[in-house]
């Protein structure tokens, strides 16, 4: 679940280096990754054995 944070960090670095369009695409990819991870984790069953 740390991947979205790394994506935003990369996008900030790209924006700082004046590569703004690439940074925008990295942010869009990061949002898509976050939604995918949320869907995967929110719909998976929790197997708890007590």
Secondary structure, 3 states (H helix, E strand, C coil): CCHHHHHHHHHHHHHHCCCHHHHHHHHHHHHHHHHHHHHHHHHCCCCCCC
